[in-house]
Amino acid sequence: MEKICEGRVAVVTGGGRGLGRSHALELARHGARVVVNDLGGGPDGTGSDPAVAEAVAEEIRAAGGEAVASGHDVADSDGAREVVRLAIDTFGGLDVLVNNAGILRDRTLAGMSDEDWDSVVRVHLRGTFAPSRAAAAYWRDRAKSTGAGVDGRIICTTSPVGLYGNFGQTNYIAAKGGIASFTLGAAQELARYGVTVNTIAPTAATRLVLALMTDEPPAEFVAKFDPGFVSPVVVWLASPQSAAVTGRIFDVRGNRVALVESWRIGAEILRDEPWDPAALGEVVSDLVAKAAPTPDISGYVQPQEG
């Protein structure tokens, strides 16, 4: 097997379970030295257990790889800096940051509390921003000191929900949509240092997804959406092979990998004078009729009945 991340140093946040665990193991299998970061909390973000991250690090070491565990809170600025510092102090540098930490607190908009909103946005959005900022500062300083690019990688995690919407998850949607937009700006800023920034939108049978199901999930669903289908894309994005790809979002579901097209101008109407609000009804109706239909959570536009 060709180890496409041989010698690279990677931090994986939320690396103790589900997708993060799968990413950490696959990165290590391809030769990366891994910092497994996880608070070890519940699906709603409460509680902590340092044994969760340590178990994955030990699993990597038992297989002959190199790994260290971290229980730092990456949504906290100091915690995020410490995770980056741990990678540098332990393995001599940092090449890859996988932002994967996440929680769920689902409510309809009318019944959502401030805490439901703030906690989800904090973990997902600030938990992406803070470690990315710490890594970016390290790579910027390294690029300036050497006068050369650093071949760094930031790989973020959005969700089909954050791209296409869903019922009862406005906090999660806002946070995950913010991560998708964050990718576009960060990719432009960090390109000059030799750093790429990409995002995956995975569908996987993780504890967060399975917790939403009222019935026992079918074995076929669990097998089809095993997190192991997603991690190869993350490993490739983490590798030197992906240096020409940045600012992209990949929808990964089972054995399908799809490139998500970003916001773009659709149907338009121009005029020389300012619009009369009373005349806009017909104009907007025409624009909507010409526009591409909105996809559902699958990312596809479903055929209309009748």
RAZI-V67840 format. One record per residue. RES is the residue in one letter. PHI is phi as a letter, one per 40 degrees, with the letter a starting at -180 (* if undefined). Layout:
RES,PHI
RES,PHI
//
This chain:
M,*
E,c
K,c
I,c
C,b
E,d
G,g
R,c
V,b
A,b
V,b
V,b
T,c
G,g
G,c
G,c
R,a
G,f
L,c
G,c
R,c
S,c
H,c
A,c
L,c
E,c
L,c
A,c
R,c
H,c
G,g
A,c
R,c
V,b
V,c
V,c
N,b
D,a
L,c
G,g
G,c
G,c
P,d
D,c
G,g
T,c
G,g
S,a
D,a
P,c
A,c
V,c
A,c
E,c
A,c
V,c
A,c
E,c
E,c
I,c
R,c
A,c
A,c
G,g
G,c
E,b
A,a
V,b
A,c
S,b
G,b
H,c
D,c
V,c
A,c
D,c
S,d
D,c
G,c
A,c
R,c
E,c
V,c
V,c
R,c
L,c
A,c
I,c
D,c
T,c
F,b
G,g
G,i
L,a
D,b
V,b
L,b
V,b
N,c
N,b
A,c
G,a
I,a
L,b
R,a
D,c
R,a
T,c
L,d
A,c
G,b
M,c
S,c
D,d
E,c
D,d
W,c
D,c
S,c
V,c
V,c
R,c
V,c
H,c
L,c
R,c
G,c
T,c
F,c
A,c
P,c
S,c
R,c
A,c
A,c
A,c
A,c
Y,c
W,c
R,d
D,c
R,c
A,c
K,c
S,c
T,c
G,g
A,b
G,c
V,b
D,f
G,c
R,b
I,b
I,b
C,c
T,b
T,c
S,a
P,d
V,c
G,c
L,c
Y,b
G,g
N,a
F,c
G,g
Q,b
T,c
N,c
Y,c
I,c
A,c
A,c
K,c
G,c
G,c
I,c
A,c
S,c
F,d
T,d
L,c
G,c
A,c
A,c
Q,c
E,c
L,c
A,d
R,c
Y,c
G,g
V,b
T,b
V,b
N,b
T,b
I,b
A,b
P,c
T,b
A,a
A,c
T,b
R,c
L,c
V,c
L,c
A,c
L,c
M,c
T,c
D,b
E,c
P,c
P,c
A,d
E,c
F,c
V,c
A,c
K,c
F,b
D,d
P,d
G,c
F,c
V,c
S,c
P,d
V,c
V,c
V,c
W,c
L,c
A,c
S,c
P,c
Q,c
S,c
A,d
A,c
V,b
T,a
G,g
R,b
I,b
F,b
D,c
V,b
R,b
G,f
N,c
R,b
V,b
A,b
L,c
V,c
E,c
S,c
W,d
R,a
I,c
G,b
A,c
E,a
I,b
L,b
R,a
D,c
E,c
P,d
W,c
D,c
P,d
A,c
A,c
L,c
G,d
E,c
V,c
V,c
S,d
D,c
L,c
V,c
A,c
K,c
A,c
A,c
P,c
T,c
P,c
D,c
I,c
S,c
G,g
Y,b
V,c
Q,c
P,c
Q,c
E,c
G,g
//
